[in-house]
Amino acid sequence: MAIFDVVKYENKDNSVLVWKWPGDQLAWGSRVIVNQTQEAIFYKNGQALDLLGPGSHTLQTENIPLLKTLINIPFGNQTPFPAEVYFIDKATILDVKWGTPKPVPLLDPILNIFLPIRANGQFGFRVKDSRRLVVQLVGTVSSLSKNDIVNYFRGIILTKTKDYIASQLMERRLSILTVTAYLDDMSKDLKLKLQDDFAMYGLEVANFLINAIDVPEDDPEVQRVKHAMANKAEMRIMGDDAYRMKRTFDVLESAAKNEGGGNMMTAGLGLGVGMGAGNNFGGMAGAMAAIQPPTPNKALPGPGAIQPSDMVVCRSCGNKSFAAFKFCTTCGAGLITPNSTCPTCGAEVPVGAKFCGHCGLKLTMDLCPFCKNQLPAGAQSCPSCNSRSGGKK
């Protein structure tokens, strides 16, 4: 084999991380040229030996003592000796993309259901220990590309990331739909967790970022969850009573637009007005098909019981509402009218009534124009001053 006077990096592929010099015969006095950001390492009999940093190096006992001991050839002897030389690029590699190939089902501790999640981001790495990298990953291959490293660690990254996200959701009691606020903290934690795995192969994680943790918008389960959350938010803004009222009329309107509307109205009202508006959102069932509100104090009238007599006219706007309602569904005015008492029989009568509905007598008594005392119903003269009720004494 030929003895090479100059050993240098001759590969033009920028994606190569580790490149093996094609020759295998060296001699004392040969020059080894190492580029910036590179290291050259001598490899023999499965051992990674001496390291040379950037610059031009002449092989002598001072710079390759380990190899000198192993080959046991006196310095100055021109007898060639076999050895392999690997060039390692130590520049930081940034913007390596990672992501879940398909959604992974994870339990949402707030919604108490499994949702398909996706995660993606980017990371960077660099060679920290060239000896360890050559021994662990290179072996007898002639080169190792950056893509080889990425492909090797992709499975480790995805497994660690999935397990970490699942644990954080449970420990922090986070919903998958609101976890975005914690991406920065989670990215820092995952960088630390991945360091040991990379260090085993002489590598170091330079940066690790989670760009997004989300759910597929077209997934039926996700759509049901978001619809339920929208209903809950609407109920919180409107208030329980107003929301139940709105849902009632939504059902009635839907029934009127479809054939067999009577059956639909019966089914809709029979289900209870609060469909999809549960106050205890965390206890949702797996399918999220029915989010029930707390049982109201007064149930709305059932479909068979809705009669004209159960409707009352609002004194403010004149529109009709269910008698069970406390407020008008059109203008919001109160529907409960306070009562007064008949001065003759003591029965309760509506405020503003002129005659008692129980005894038939007039509710407002006339006053004497002279002494201002009340006149009994039908009296011709005032019993207090004896003046005539018509105005003459």
C-alpha positions in Angstrom: 0.0 0.0 0.0 1.1 3.6 -0.7 2.4 5.8 2.1 0.6 9.1 2.2 2.6 12.2 3.0 -0.6 14.4 3.4 -3.8 13.3 5.1 -6.7 15.7 4.8 -10.5 15.9 4.5 -11.4 15.5 0.9 -15.1 15.0 1.0 -17.3 17.7 -0.6 -20.6 16.6 0.9 -21.7 19.1 3.6 -24.2 16.7 5.1 -21.4 14.3 6.2 -20.8 14.4 10.0 -18.0 11.8 10.2 -15.8 10.9 7.2 -13.2 8.1 7.1 -9.9 8.9 5.3 -9.7 6.3 2.5 -6.0 5.5 3.0 -4.7 3.1 5.7 -0.8 3.5 5.7 0.9 6.3 7.7 4.5 7.0 8.5 6.4 9.3 10.9 6.6 12.8 9.4 3.3 12.6 7.4 1.2 15.7 7.7 -2.4 15.7 8.8 -4.5 18.8 7.9 -7.6 19.4 10.0 -10.1 22.1 8.9 -11.9 24.5 11.2 -14.8 23.0 13.3 -13.2 19.6 12.7 -11.3 17.0 14.7 -9.2 14.1 13.4 -9.1 10.9 15.4 -6.8 7.9 14.9 -8.6 4.6 15.1 -7.0 1.1 15.3 -8.0 -2.3 16.5 -11.4 -1.0 17.7 -9.9 1.8 19.7 -10.3 5.5 19.3 -6.9 6.9 20.0 -5.3 10.3 19.6 -7.2 13.5 18.6 -5.9 16.4 16.5 -7.7 19.7 16.4 -7.8 22.3 13.6 -4.5 23.0 11.9 -1.6 21.3 10.2 0.1 18.5 12.2 3.2 16.5 11.5 3.0 13.0 12.9 5.5 12.6 15.8 5.5 11.0 19.2 4.3 14.2 20.9 1.0 14.5 19.1 0.1 10.8 18.8 1.4 9.1 21.9 -1.4 6.6 22.1 -0.9 5.4 18.6 2.9 5.3 19.1 2.5 3.0 22.0 0.1 0.7 20.1 2.2 0.3 16.9 5.5 0.2 18.8 7.6 1.6 15.9 10.6 3.7 16.7 10.3 7.4 15.7 12.2 8.2 12.6 11.7 4.8 11.1 10.1 5.2 7.7 8.4 1.8 7.9 4.7 2.4 7.2 2.2 1.5 9.9 -1.5 0.8 9.4 -4.1 3.2 11.0 -7.4 4.7 10.2 -8.2 8.4 10.4 -11.7 9.8 10.9 -12.6 13.4 10.4 -15.4 14.6 12.6 -17.4 17.8 12.0 -18.1 19.5 15.3 -20.1 22.4 14.0 -23.6 22.8 15.6 -26.4 21.5 13.4 -29.5 23.5 13.8 -33.1 23.4 12.5 -33.6 19.6 12.5 -37.3 19.0 12.2 -39.2 16.4 14.2 -42.8 15.5 14.5 -45.3 12.7 15.2 -46.0 10.8 12.0 -49.6 10.3 13.0 -51.9 11.5 15.9 -51.3 9.7 19.3 -54.3 9.1 21.6 -53.7 10.7 25.0 -56.1 11.1 28.0 -57.2 14.7 28.6 -57.5 14.9 32.4 -59.9 17.8 32.3 -62.3 16.5 29.7 -61.7 12.9 30.9 -61.6 11.5 27.3 -58.9 10.3 24.9 -58.1 12.8 22.2 -55.7 12.3 19.2 -52.8 14.7 19.6 -50.0 15.8 17.3 -46.7 17.4 18.2 -43.9 18.9 16.1 -40.8 21.1 16.5 -37.1 21.3 15.8 -33.9 20.7 17.6 -30.1 21.1 17.2 -27.1 19.1 18.2 -23.3 19.0 18.1 -20.5 16.5 18.6 -19.1 16.8 22.1 -17.0 13.6 22.4 -15.5 12.5 19.1 -14.0 9.3 20.6 -17.3 8.1 21.9 -19.1 8.9 18.7 -16.6 6.9 16.6 -16.6 3.9 18.9 -20.4 3.8 19.4 -21.8 4.7 16.0 -19.2 4.6 13.3 -17.5 1.2 13.7 -16.3 0.1 10.3 -18.5 2.3 8.1 -16.7 4.9 5.9 -19.0 7.8 6.8 -21.9 9.0 9.0 -24.2 11.7 7.7 -26.3 14.1 9.7 -29.4 12.4 8.5 -28.1 9.1 9.9 -28.0 10.7 13.3 -31.4 12.3 12.9 -33.0 9.0 11.8 -31.3 7.1 14.7 -32.6 9.5 17.4 -36.0 10.2 15.8 -37.6 7.2 17.7 -36.0 8.2 21.0 -37.2 11.8 20.6 -40.8 10.8 19.7 -41.0 8.3 22.6 -39.6 10.7 25.2 -41.8 13.5 23.9 -45.0 11.5 24.0 -44.3 10.1 27.5 -43.4 13.6 28.8 -46.5 15.3 27.4 -48.7 12.6 28.8 -47.1 13.0 32.3 -47.3 16.8 32.2 -51.0 16.7 31.3 -51.7 14.6 34.4 -49.4 16.3 36.8 -50.3 19.9 35.9 -54.0 19.0 35.2 -53.8 20.5 31.8 -56.2 20.1 28.9 -54.8 19.2 25.5 -56.7 22.1 24.1 -55.0 24.7 26.4 -51.5 23.2 26.7 -50.0 25.8 24.3 -49.3 28.2 27.1 -46.7 25.8 28.6 -44.7 24.9 25.4 -41.6 27.0 26.4 -41.3 25.2 29.8 -41.9 21.8 28.3 -39.3 22.4 25.6 -36.7 23.2 28.3 -37.5 20.1 30.3 -37.4 17.9 27.3 -34.0 19.2 26.3 -32.6 18.1 29.6 -34.3 14.8 29.4 -32.8 14.0 26.0 -29.2 15.0 27.0 -28.3 11.6 28.5 -29.5 9.7 25.5 -27.4 11.9 23.2 -24.4 11.9 25.5 -24.2 8.1 25.3 -23.1 8.6 21.7 -20.8 11.6 22.2 -23.4 14.1 21.2 -25.0 17.1 22.9 -28.4 18.7 22.4 -27.9 22.3 21.5 -31.5 23.3 21.5 -34.9 21.6 21.6 -38.2 23.3 20.7 -41.9 22.2 20.7 -43.6 24.3 18.1 -47.1 22.9 18.5 -49.2 20.4 20.4 -52.6 20.2 18.8 -55.4 18.0 17.6 -56.8 17.3 14.1 -59.6 19.8 13.4 -61.5 17.2 11.3 -61.5 14.5 14.0 -65.2 13.9 15.0 -64.3 13.5 18.7 -62.5 16.9 18.6 -65.4 18.6 16.9 -67.8 17.3 19.6 -65.5 18.6 22.3 -65.2 22.0 20.8 -69.0 22.3 20.2 -69.6 21.4 23.9 -67.0 23.9 25.1 -68.7 26.6 23.0 -72.0 25.8 24.5 -70.5 25.9 28.0 -69.0 29.3 27.3 -72.3 30.6 25.9 -74.1 29.4 29.0 -71.6 31.1 31.3 -72.0 34.5 29.4 -75.8 34.4 29.2 -76.6 32.8 32.6 -78.3 29.5 33.3 -81.9 30.7 32.9 -81.4 32.6 29.7 -79.3 29.8 28.2 -82.0 27.2 29.0 -84.6 29.5 27.5 -82.6 29.9 24.3 -82.1 26.2 23.9 -85.8 25.7 24.3 -86.6 28.0 21.5 -83.8 26.5 19.4 -85.4 23.1 19.7 -88.9 24.5 18.9 -87.5 26.4 15.8 -85.7 23.3 14.6 -88.8 21.2 15.0 -90.9 23.7 13.0 -88.4 23.5 10.1 -88.5 19.8 9.8 -91.1 17.3 8.8 -92.6 15.6 11.8 -91.9 18.6 13.8 -94.3 17.5 16.6 -92.2 14.4 17.2 -89.0 16.4 17.2 -90.4 18.9 19.6 -91.4 16.2 21.9 -88.0 14.6 21.8 -86.2 17.9 22.1 -88.1 19.2 25.2 -88.2 15.7 26.7 -84.4 15.6 26.7 -84.2 18.6 29.0 -83.3 22.1 27.9 -79.7 22.1 29.0 -78.3 19.7 26.3 -74.7 20.5 25.8 -74.5 23.0 28.6 -73.1 21.1 31.6 -71.6 22.9 34.5 -69.4 20.0 35.4 -67.4 19.8 32.1 -64.7 17.7 33.6 -67.0 14.7 34.1 -67.9 14.3 30.5 -68.5 10.8 29.2 -66.3 9.3 26.5 -68.4 10.3 23.6 -69.3 13.8 24.9 -72.8 13.2 23.5 -74.6 14.8 26.4 -73.3 17.4 28.8 -76.1 17.9 31.3 -76.6 20.9 33.5 -77.6 20.8 37.2 -81.3 20.0 37.6 -83.1 23.4 37.6 -85.4 24.3 40.6 -88.4 24.5 38.3 -88.7 22.2 35.4 -90.0 23.6 32.1 -93.4 22.3 31.1 -93.3 19.1 29.1 -94.5 19.0 25.5 -97.9 17.5 26.3 -98.6 20.1 29.0 -98.1 23.3 26.9 -101.5 24.8 26.6 -102.7 28.4 25.8 -103.6 28.8 29.4 -100.0 28.2 30.4 -99.0 31.3 28.5 -98.9 34.8 30.1 -98.8 38.2 28.4 -96.0 40.5 29.3 -97.3 43.8 30.7 -94.2 45.5 29.2 -94.1 44.5 25.6 -97.4 42.5 25.1 -95.7 39.3 23.9 -96.5 35.8 25.3 -94.2 33.7 27.4 -94.5 30.4 29.3 -96.2 30.9 32.6 -93.3 29.0 34.3 -90.9 31.7 33.2 -90.1 34.6 35.6 -89.0 36.9 32.8 -90.3 37.8 29.4 -88.5 36.0 26.6 -88.8 39.0 24.3 -88.0 42.1 26.4 -86.7 40.5 29.7 -89.2 42.3 31.9 -90.5 40.4 35.0 -93.6 38.3 34.5 -94.5 37.7 38.2 -97.1 40.3 39.2 -97.3 41.3 42.9 -100.7 40.9 44.5 -102.7 43.3 46.8 -105.6 42.5 49.2 -109.3 43.3 48.8 -110.3 45.7 51.7 -113.7 44.0 52.0 -113.1 40.2 51.9 -109.3 40.1 52.3 -108.7 38.0 49.2 -105.6 38.5 47.1 -106.2 40.4 43.9 -103.8 41.6 41.2 -102.3 45.1 41.6 -104.3 47.5 39.4 -107.6 45.6 39.5 -110.7 47.8 40.1 -113.1 45.1 41.4 -112.4 42.1 43.6 -112.7 38.8 41.7 -114.0 37.0 44.9 -116.7 39.4 46.4 -117.3 41.6 43.3 -117.0 44.9 45.3 -115.1 47.9 44.2 -111.5 47.8 45.4 -110.9 51.6 45.6 -113.2 53.5 48.0 -114.5 57.1 47.3 -113.4 60.0 49.5 -115.6 62.6 51.0 -114.8 65.9 49.3 -115.1 67.8 52.6 -113.5 65.8 55.3 -111.5 63.5 53.0 -112.6 60.3 54.9 -113.4 57.2 53.0 -117.0 56.7 51.9 -118.6 53.2 52.1 -119.5 51.7 48.8 -122.9 53.1 47.7 -123.1 55.7 50.5 -125.2 58.8 49.7 -123.8 60.8 52.6 -120.5 60.9 54.6 -120.9 59.1 57.9 -118.2 61.3 59.4 -119.4 64.9 58.5 -123.0 64.1 57.3 -122.4 65.9 54.1 -123.9 64.5 50.9 -121.4 62.5 48.8 -122.6 64.6 45.8 -120.9 67.7 47.4 -123.8 69.4 49.4 -124.1 69.7 53.2 
